[in-house]
Amino acid sequence: MAEELALALCLTKSKAHALVGRAEGLADRFPQVLRLVEEGHVPLASAVAVNDAAAWLDAGKAVVVDRVMAGRLMGKNPTQARRSTNAAVARADPEGFEERARRQCEARRFRLRHGVAGVAGLSLDNAPVDRATAAYVCVDRLARRLKTGDETRTLDQLRADVAMDMLVGKQFGGEVKAHVYLYLDALTYAGLRDRPAELAGHGVIPASLARDIAAGPKTVFQRIITDPGTGQVVELGRRRYRPKAGLAELVRVRDRECRHPGCTRPAQFADLDHCDSRGRGWKKGCRTGPSTLVGLCRADHRLRDVPGWEHKVTPDGTLAITTPAKQTYRSRPEPLGR
């Protein structure tokens, strides 16, 4: 259901799953809290905060928290609602509250979130609160040492720069370099025009930022040949500093991102899926070639094996995905230079 909702509403899969889960949680487990929303007494965001904090409780304990929060939710903003719910949950199920904290710590992860116009965010989720606080204090202290009289950066900017320098390894005398696909035309690279470039997985970035990326000392260039009529990638130049390009790289460069509509995971990390106009995969006789290979991230690739889902590639390279609800969504790689 969530996968179909994601396509229908142009949401990411994670946001669609969260939307469905919250709706079901409020309706089935916290009906008294939901009633306050329906009657206009509390904002939906505060009710959602209750669900997010207590969604893991079993049905019997959820009833208790629903009753408690219905009596104390009015007048609380989402942050206050979350904290109040956490207190109610800890009293309703102290053992479960301890176990929940342990499991959340085990689910810790580090994530990259793409923003707009050449910026992105990093987040460390579910870190132990003591270590996360210690890390912040460490970064803050270093930033404050740099805040001298002639320093023009704000403390927020200094904290961000200090943290980034740590993450890329500058404190060890080096710096990690990422392998990214940057689509930048030659005239913009030469500074003769300022056409925006594209970074796979992120989207359009300003020409000045693209030139800064391309100016790196270890940058590898590769010529990409496109069809003049469609702008689609048809060939990769062979002259480069690494082993020659093969079919797999041609498909990844052409697709740039996962071909599932709405997914922005870079194709360089994706699976290559065989698919033809009859919906056949490799095991069912689909031949291997540029027109029958599409880049799909692992999660979307697995949908091929879920009953009711159908993938087909039309002769012009369009991927058509039909959901169990018989709705069809299509995608094609964006042409270069358009």
Kinemage of the C-alpha trace (Angstrom):
@kinemage 1
@onewidth
@group {chain A} dominant
@subgroup {mainchain}
@vectorlist {calphas} color= white
{ca met a 1} P 0.000 0.000 0.000
{ca ala a 2} L 2.731 2.442 0.941
{ca glu a 3} L 4.646 1.823 -2.308
{ca glu a 4} L 1.547 2.619 -4.365
{ca leu a 5} L 0.819 5.688 -2.229
{ca ala a 6} L 4.378 6.910 -2.817
{ca leu a 7} L 3.875 6.764 -6.564
{ca ala a 8} L 0.395 8.274 -6.466
{ca leu a 9} L 1.361 11.217 -4.228
{ca cys a 10} L 4.934 11.624 -5.527
{ca leu a 11} L 6.390 10.815 -2.094
{ca thr a 12} L 9.507 8.913 -1.164
{ca lys a 13} L 8.873 5.383 0.061
{ca ser a 14} L 9.966 6.241 3.605
{ca lys a 15} L 7.571 9.196 3.786
{ca ala a 16} L 4.724 7.122 2.387
{ca his a 17} L 5.322 4.349 4.944
{ca ala a 18} L 5.428 6.944 7.726
{ca leu a 19} L 2.192 8.569 6.524
{ca val a 20} L 0.335 5.262 6.413
{ca gly a 21} L 1.728 4.152 9.766
{ca arg a 22} L 0.743 7.358 11.529
{ca ala a 23} L -2.763 7.350 10.076
{ca glu a 24} L -3.338 3.735 11.103
{ca gly a 25} L -1.774 4.329 14.530
{ca leu a 26} L -3.989 7.287 15.432
{ca ala a 27} L -7.143 5.626 14.134
{ca asp a 28} L -6.580 2.197 15.695
{ca arg a 29} L -4.516 2.825 18.848
{ca phe a 30} L -5.076 6.431 19.944
{ca pro a 31} L -8.704 7.215 19.081
{ca gln a 32} L -9.205 9.650 21.991
{ca val a 33} L -6.223 11.705 20.866
{ca leu a 34} L -7.499 11.606 17.285
{ca arg a 35} L -10.912 12.805 18.468
{ca leu a 36} L -9.288 15.930 19.933
{ca val a 37} L -7.867 16.679 16.490
{ca glu a 38} L -11.196 16.108 14.767
{ca glu a 39} L -12.904 18.440 17.244
{ca gly a 40} L -10.280 21.125 16.666
{ca his a 41} L -8.847 21.103 20.199
{ca val a 42} L -5.252 20.143 19.314
{ca pro a 43} L -3.188 20.388 16.115
{ca leu a 44} L -2.553 17.257 14.078
{ca ala a 45} L 1.207 17.642 14.550
{ca ser a 46} L 0.834 17.220 18.317
{ca ala a 47} L -1.285 14.097 17.863
{ca val a 48} L 1.295 12.682 15.460
{ca ala a 49} L 3.960 13.290 18.114
{ca val a 50} L 1.945 11.129 20.506
{ca asn a 51} L 1.748 8.316 17.973
{ca asp a 52} L 5.447 8.518 17.122
{ca ala a 53} L 6.455 8.297 20.779
{ca ala a 54} L 4.097 5.453 21.702
{ca ala a 55} L 3.534 3.505 18.482
{ca trp a 56} L 5.594 0.545 19.738
{ca leu a 57} L 3.423 -0.147 22.806
{ca asp a 58} L 1.184 -3.215 22.878
{ca ala a 59} L -2.534 -2.605 22.544
{ca gly a 60} L -3.319 -2.798 26.273
{ca lys a 61} L -0.704 -0.218 27.278
{ca ala a 62} L -1.522 2.004 24.289
{ca val a 63} L -5.063 2.343 25.666
{ca val a 64} L -3.629 3.696 28.922
{ca val a 65} L -1.389 6.222 27.165
{ca asp a 66} L -4.267 7.273 24.890
{ca arg a 67} L -6.431 8.036 27.913
{ca val a 68} L -3.635 9.865 29.761
{ca met a 69} L -2.625 11.998 26.765
{ca ala a 70} L -6.229 12.873 25.910
{ca gly a 71} L -6.348 14.558 29.296
{ca arg a 72} L -3.101 16.496 29.024
{ca leu a 73} L -2.529 17.178 25.307
{ca met a 74} L -4.479 20.431 24.926
{ca gly a 75} L -2.208 23.462 24.764
{ca lys a 76} L 0.931 21.456 24.011
{ca asn a 77} L 3.052 21.969 20.896
{ca pro a 78} L 4.552 18.867 19.166
{ca thr a 79} L 7.789 18.960 21.204
{ca gln a 80} L 5.901 19.229 24.483
{ca ala a 81} L 3.514 16.494 23.327
{ca arg a 82} L 6.418 14.149 22.535
{ca arg a 83} L 8.080 14.698 25.908
{ca ser a 84} L 4.818 14.290 27.806
{ca thr a 85} L 4.056 11.091 25.901
{ca asn a 86} L 7.527 9.711 26.659
{ca ala a 87} L 6.815 10.254 30.363
{ca ala a 88} L 3.447 8.503 30.072
{ca val a 89} L 5.019 5.611 28.170
{ca ala a 90} L 7.784 5.185 30.751
{ca arg a 91} L 5.166 4.849 33.495
{ca ala a 92} L 2.879 2.556 31.491
{ca asp a 93} L 5.642 0.148 30.445
{ca pro a 94} L 8.952 0.775 32.251
{ca glu a 95} L 10.561 -2.496 31.098
{ca gly a 96} L 9.514 -1.903 27.519
{ca phe a 97} L 10.771 1.675 27.712
{ca glu a 98} L 14.235 0.392 28.678
{ca glu a 99} L 14.226 -2.195 25.891
{ca arg a 100} L 13.028 0.375 23.359
{ca ala a 101} L 15.945 2.665 24.218
{ca arg a 102} L 18.395 -0.204 23.752
{ca arg a 103} L 16.944 -1.193 20.381
{ca gln a 104} L 16.923 2.365 19.124
{ca cys a 105} L 20.597 2.658 19.980
{ca glu a 106} L 21.228 -0.508 17.955
{ca ala a 107} L 19.434 1.157 15.010
{ca arg a 108} L 21.843 4.112 14.948
{ca arg a 109} L 22.766 5.329 11.472
{ca phe a 110} L 24.463 8.137 9.625
{ca arg a 111} L 22.517 9.684 6.758
{ca leu a 112} L 22.973 12.097 3.881
{ca arg a 113} L 19.970 14.305 2.994
{ca his a 114} L 20.093 16.264 -0.240
{ca gly a 115} L 18.838 19.847 -0.145
{ca val a 116} L 18.539 22.392 -2.946
{ca ala a 117} L 21.013 24.266 -5.147
{ca gly a 118} L 24.146 22.422 -4.136
{ca val a 119} L 23.666 21.915 -0.392
{ca ala a 120} L 23.020 18.797 1.677
{ca gly a 121} L 22.658 17.767 5.293
{ca leu a 122} L 24.183 15.031 7.439
{ca ser a 123} L 22.486 13.461 10.429
{ca leu a 124} L 23.527 10.898 13.018
{ca asp a 125} L 20.342 9.234 14.231
{ca asn a 126} L 19.786 7.230 17.420
{ca ala a 127} L 23.231 7.864 18.876
{ca pro a 128} L 23.568 7.389 22.657
{ca val a 129} L 22.641 10.735 24.161
{ca asp a 130} L 25.825 10.973 26.248
{ca arg a 131} L 28.122 10.414 23.262
{ca ala a 132} L 26.093 12.708 20.991
{ca thr a 133} L 26.264 15.453 23.620
{ca ala a 134} L 29.998 14.909 24.091
{ca ala a 135} L 30.549 15.115 20.321
{ca tyr a 136} L 28.631 18.373 20.102
{ca val a 137} L 30.566 19.870 23.019
{ca cys a 138} L 33.863 18.880 21.345
{ca val a 139} L 32.885 20.534 18.052
{ca asp a 140} L 31.559 23.600 19.860
{ca arg a 141} L 34.773 24.085 21.840
{ca leu a 142} L 36.943 23.858 18.719
{ca ala a 143} L 34.663 26.288 16.901
{ca arg a 144} L 34.847 28.788 19.739
{ca arg a 145} L 38.648 28.646 19.702
{ca leu a 146} L 38.548 29.693 16.041
{ca lys a 147} L 36.214 32.609 16.735
{ca thr a 148} L 38.964 35.222 16.921
{ca gly a 149} L 38.613 38.925 16.260
{ca asp a 150} L 39.288 38.668 12.535
{ca glu a 151} L 37.111 35.566 11.959
{ca thr a 152} L 34.083 36.475 9.825
{ca arg a 153} L 32.267 33.157 10.107
{ca thr a 154} L 29.473 32.789 12.645
{ca leu a 155} L 29.643 30.170 15.383
{ca asp a 156} L 27.088 28.044 13.536
{ca gln a 157} L 29.219 28.177 10.397
{ca leu a 158} L 32.353 27.362 12.363
{ca arg a 159} L 30.700 24.370 14.043
{ca ala a 160} L 29.600 23.071 10.635
{ca asp a 161} L 33.086 23.557 9.149
{ca val a 162} L 34.838 21.937 12.115
{ca ala a 163} L 32.527 18.906 12.011
{ca met a 164} L 32.958 18.537 8.254
{ca asp a 165} L 36.758 18.728 8.516
{ca met a 166} L 36.649 15.962 11.106
{ca leu a 167} L 34.422 13.756 8.976
{ca val a 168} L 36.590 14.012 5.848
{ca gly a 169} L 39.737 13.196 7.784
{ca lys a 170} L 41.595 16.493 7.784
{ca gln a 171} L 42.740 15.953 11.365
{ca phe a 172} L 44.720 12.935 10.087
{ca gly a 173} L 46.503 14.959 7.424
{ca gly a 174} L 44.389 13.850 4.481
{ca glu a 175} L 40.933 14.235 3.023
{ca val a 176} L 38.489 11.650 1.732
{ca lys a 177} L 37.364 12.176 -1.852
{ca ala a 178} L 33.935 11.013 -3.004
{ca his a 179} L 33.279 9.344 -6.362
{ca val a 180} L 30.361 11.262 -7.858
{ca tyr a 181} L 28.794 11.671 -11.281
{ca leu a 182} L 28.912 15.330 -12.278
{ca tyr a 183} L 27.253 16.390 -15.537
{ca leu a 184} L 28.943 19.588 -16.678
{ca asp a 185} L 29.215 20.850 -20.252
{ca ala a 186} L 32.612 21.862 -21.595
{ca leu a 187} L 31.798 25.551 -22.135
{ca thr a 188} L 30.578 25.969 -18.565
{ca tyr a 189} L 33.667 24.172 -17.268
{ca ala a 190} L 35.842 26.586 -19.263
{ca gly a 191} L 33.995 29.568 -17.780
{ca leu a 192} L 32.582 30.672 -21.133
{ca arg a 193} L 29.007 30.303 -19.892
{ca asp a 194} L 27.202 29.520 -16.639
{ca arg a 195} L 24.781 26.722 -17.464
{ca pro a 196} L 23.785 24.835 -14.264
{ca ala a 197} L 25.293 21.369 -13.901
{ca glu a 198} L 23.814 18.224 -12.374
{ca leu a 199} L 25.095 15.994 -9.580
{ca ala a 200} L 23.640 12.490 -9.588
{ca gly a 201} L 21.488 11.838 -6.528
{ca his a 202} L 21.230 15.555 -5.758
{ca gly a 203} L 20.011 17.374 -8.864
{ca val a 204} L 20.893 20.738 -10.372
{ca ile a 205} L 23.772 22.706 -8.856
{ca pro a 206} L 25.156 26.177 -9.727
{ca ala a 207} L 27.859 26.397 -12.385
{ca ser a 208} L 30.353 27.919 -9.929
{ca leu a 209} L 29.990 24.962 -7.523
{ca ala a 210} L 30.333 22.493 -10.413
{ca arg a 211} L 33.589 24.152 -11.491
{ca asp a 212} L 34.899 23.974 -7.912
{ca ile a 213} L 34.146 20.232 -7.819
{ca ala a 214} L 35.735 19.693 -11.232
{ca ala a 215} L 38.871 21.571 -10.172
{ca gly a 216} L 39.814 18.915 -7.605
{ca pro a 217} L 43.371 17.568 -7.966
{ca lys a 218} L 42.179 13.963 -8.410
{ca thr a 219} L 39.227 14.678 -10.683
{ca val a 220} L 38.706 12.125 -13.467
{ca phe a 221} L 37.100 13.359 -16.692
{ca gln a 222} L 35.237 11.221 -19.157
{ca arg a 223} L 33.634 12.208 -22.428
{ca ile a 224} L 29.903 11.447 -22.724
{ca ile a 225} L 28.322 11.285 -26.172
{ca thr a 226} L 24.598 11.989 -26.407
{ca asp a 227} L 22.021 11.587 -29.134
{ca pro a 228} L 21.533 15.069 -30.655
{ca gly a 229} L 17.804 14.513 -31.008
{ca thr a 230} L 16.919 13.048 -27.608
{ca gly a 231} L 19.824 14.080 -25.391
{ca gln a 232} L 20.130 10.486 -24.119
{ca val a 233} L 23.563 9.009 -23.406
{ca val a 234} L 24.643 6.616 -26.168
{ca glu a 235} L 28.398 6.236 -25.663
{ca leu a 236} L 31.149 6.890 -23.128
{ca gly a 237} L 34.574 8.101 -24.172
{ca arg a 238} L 37.365 5.574 -23.630
{ca arg a 239} L 40.127 7.985 -22.625
{ca arg a 240} L 40.298 8.216 -18.867
{ca tyr a 241} L 42.558 7.320 -15.934
{ca arg a 242} L 40.709 4.175 -14.943
{ca pro a 243} L 39.784 0.891 -16.680
{ca lys a 244} L 37.685 1.393 -19.781
{ca ala a 245} L 33.960 1.850 -19.426
{ca gly a 246} L 31.672 -1.108 -19.934
{ca leu a 247} L 27.982 -1.561 -20.456
{ca ala a 248} L 27.217 -1.368 -16.724
{ca glu a 249} L 28.822 2.049 -16.410
{ca leu a 250} L 27.112 3.281 -19.571
{ca val a 251} L 23.713 2.443 -18.042
{ca arg a 252} L 24.597 4.026 -14.687
{ca val a 253} L 25.851 7.221 -16.306
{ca arg a 254} L 22.783 7.390 -18.547
{ca asp a 255} L 20.259 6.784 -15.752
{ca arg a 256} L 22.059 8.937 -13.140
{ca glu a 257} L 19.536 7.909 -10.461
{ca cys a 258} L 17.282 4.946 -9.653
{ca arg a 259} L 14.693 4.746 -12.431
{ca his a 260} L 11.782 4.103 -10.056
{ca pro a 261} L 9.685 7.303 -10.161
{ca gly a 262} L 10.445 9.499 -7.172
{ca cys a 263} L 13.611 7.663 -6.069
{ca thr a 264} L 16.808 9.732 -6.098
{ca arg a 265} L 19.412 7.168 -5.013
{ca pro a 266} L 22.415 7.571 -7.363
{ca ala a 267} L 22.593 4.922 -10.077
{ca gln a 268} L 26.245 4.251 -9.249
{ca phe a 269} L 24.992 2.427 -6.117
{ca ala a 270} L 22.038 0.740 -7.866
{ca asp a 271} L 21.413 -2.744 -9.238
{ca leu a 272} L 21.159 -3.216 -12.992
{ca asp a 273} L 17.863 -4.888 -13.804
{ca his a 274} L 17.102 -6.748 -17.035
{ca cys a 275} L 13.678 -5.809 -18.394
{ca asp a 276} L 12.138 -5.792 -21.872
{ca ser a 277} L 8.876 -4.679 -23.480
{ca arg a 278} L 7.206 -7.935 -22.408
{ca gly a 279} L 8.230 -7.505 -18.782
{ca arg a 280} L 10.717 -10.370 -18.880
{ca gly a 281} L 13.788 -10.450 -16.651
{ca trp a 282} L 17.130 -12.075 -17.335
{ca lys a 283} L 15.989 -15.497 -16.092
{ca lys a 284} L 13.076 -15.454 -18.550
{ca gly a 285} L 15.147 -14.662 -21.614
{ca cys a 286} L 15.600 -10.882 -21.622
{ca arg a 287} L 18.725 -10.079 -23.635
{ca thr a 288} L 21.486 -7.869 -22.269
{ca gly a 289} L 21.959 -4.424 -23.816
{ca pro a 290} L 21.621 -0.694 -23.169
{ca ser a 291} L 17.929 -0.758 -24.076
{ca thr a 292} L 17.096 -3.629 -21.686
{ca leu a 293} L 19.060 -2.572 -18.599
{ca val a 294} L 17.777 -0.066 -16.052
{ca gly a 295} L 19.281 1.105 -12.786
{ca leu a 296} L 17.130 0.332 -9.732
{ca cys a 297} L 18.107 0.729 -6.090
{ca arg a 298} L 17.982 -2.517 -4.099
{ca ala a 299} L 14.596 -1.763 -2.485
{ca asp a 300} L 12.910 -0.937 -5.807
{ca his a 301} L 14.617 -3.861 -7.532
{ca arg a 302} L 12.988 -6.210 -5.028
{ca leu a 303} L 9.536 -4.988 -6.088
{ca arg a 304} L 10.023 -7.023 -9.281
{ca asp a 305} L 9.433 -10.156 -7.209
{ca val a 306} L 6.373 -8.858 -5.333
{ca pro a 307} L 3.085 -10.252 -6.737
{ca gly a 308} L 1.038 -7.660 -8.606
{ca trp a 309} L 3.953 -5.433 -9.662
{ca glu a 310} L 4.933 -5.329 -13.339
{ca his a 311} L 7.923 -3.632 -15.002
{ca lys a 312} L 8.302 -3.108 -18.737
{ca val a 313} L 10.743 -1.131 -20.877
{ca thr a 314} L 9.291 0.300 -24.079
{ca pro a 315} L 11.360 0.536 -27.285
{ca asp a 316} L 12.155 4.225 -26.620
{ca gly a 317} L 13.718 3.395 -23.238
{ca thr a 318} L 10.755 4.356 -21.041
{ca leu a 319} L 10.352 2.251 -17.893
{ca ala a 320} L 6.662 1.567 -17.201
{ca ile a 321} L 5.785 0.311 -13.711
{ca thr a 322} L 2.292 -1.027 -13.054
{ca thr a 323} L 1.203 -1.386 -9.432
{ca pro a 324} L -1.161 -4.002 -7.943
{ca ala a 325} L -3.900 -1.332 -8.204
{ca lys a 326} L -3.308 -1.313 -11.994
{ca gln a 327} L -1.948 2.241 -11.995
{ca thr a 328} L 0.987 2.747 -14.369
{ca tyr a 329} L 3.841 5.192 -13.793
{ca arg a 330} L 6.621 5.946 -16.277
{ca ser a 331} L 10.140 7.277 -16.137
{ca arg a 332} L 12.938 8.119 -18.551
{ca pro a 333} L 16.408 9.476 -17.839
{ca glu a 334} L 16.443 13.244 -18.171
{ca pro a 335} L 18.264 14.182 -21.408
{ca leu a 336} L 21.573 15.956 -20.990
{ca gly a 337} L 21.958 19.561 -22.047
{ca arg a 338} L 18.240 20.367 -22.044
